[in-house]
Structures are given as structure tokens and as C-alpha cells.
Amino acid sequence: MAAQNQILEWEEQYSVGVALLDQQHQHMFRMINDLVDIIHGVPDAKRVTELLDAIVRYKRAHFATEEEYFRQFDYEGAEEHIAEHRKFDEALIGLKEKHAGDTFGLAFELIDFLEDWLVQHLLHTDQKYKACFLAHGLK
């Protein structure tokens, strides 16, 4: 589904120089934009719930990919970065608890949270591992 109400648009400044990770980040942008489309189109609680679950699953796989590279390359910033991943997980749990039974309330707040968190994480935290990953031959 092509996002019509894009709130997130990929920019080169978000790139970490590793194709797989950039593709994963771009996919997360698309998923967030798809969520916006559902909310601004014909709100469908089932589709919102399915997409929220997909975002959580995808985030889990993406974090695992990054964290595996941290281990492989003995990335010195791994502990701090992993702590950011855990804070993200805790924030998601908090949002789900806050909006238990309110799918649309959760979706609206999650969109705002994801937009802010993802952009800041890409521009600051993820950029810190870029040199390490590139030095180990990731492209």
C-alpha cells in the first residue's frame, strides 16, 4: 500500500551506509506511513492492530540485526545503544498499557512517538556505529 499521508520521508541524512539497515529503516518509515493512512482513511481497528503488531515484530528483528553486528564487530558503543533499544521497548509497553482497549488512541500516540523516536535515533544514535560497521566491510 502506498502511503498517501506521509509523515516520514526518507532522507539521505538518515542513512547509516549499510544497505540492509537502511532498507530496514525505510521499511519502518513505510509501516508508520501506512498506519497514518489507515487512521486518516477508513479507520479499521483490525488493520490498525495487525499493523501495530507487525511494527513490533519488525522492530524486534531490526534491533536483533543491529545488536548482532555490535557483537561481531565488538562495537564500543553497544551497551549504550542497546540501552536505547530497551528504553524504546519500555516506552512501547507503556503506551500499550496506557491505551489498553483503545486501539485508535494507541495508534495516534504511537505515530507521534515513532516519528520522533525514529528520526532522533537515526540522526544521532545510529550514526555513531556507522564508521565501525563500514570499517568492517558492511555496505
Steps between C-alpha positions, in 0.01 A plus 500: 500500500645837403486757774299806412529686830874471544634643818838337455700533184840335464789745471863420428602642838330198663721250317747295701677390182398135539242394242325241719460737794391790278242271338372397842475864609319592179257212553424634847426841342256333260327313781454820700366677191265207437371539854437869431309404184277260692425757768426777250308275264233261612604417856508123537591374847599155369740646241644740758560214745659285230731783394593584860591134555700498176691812609590337831616179326700694242660721764604189691665350190672828413641546851626141489681572172673807639588327825649202315730739312595661832615159624675404176696824484546558873336840461608720790166683519297179516396524864366855466327418171336185635380703799323731250334196342378386844365850579308483173355163599399636842334803337300272270384291793400818684301625202321166463409501870388863490271432203376151588175453310545825304653391170467837332634696798800268502549542125495881517742518791720229351529692172624808685735294716643302207548804283696684769693200626596355164626826352703587810635146528607498135658845509690450823526151648525297179749739343744411779544144371535599136880526496542170688269310266653647186852429629399132531389489138124535530346679203 
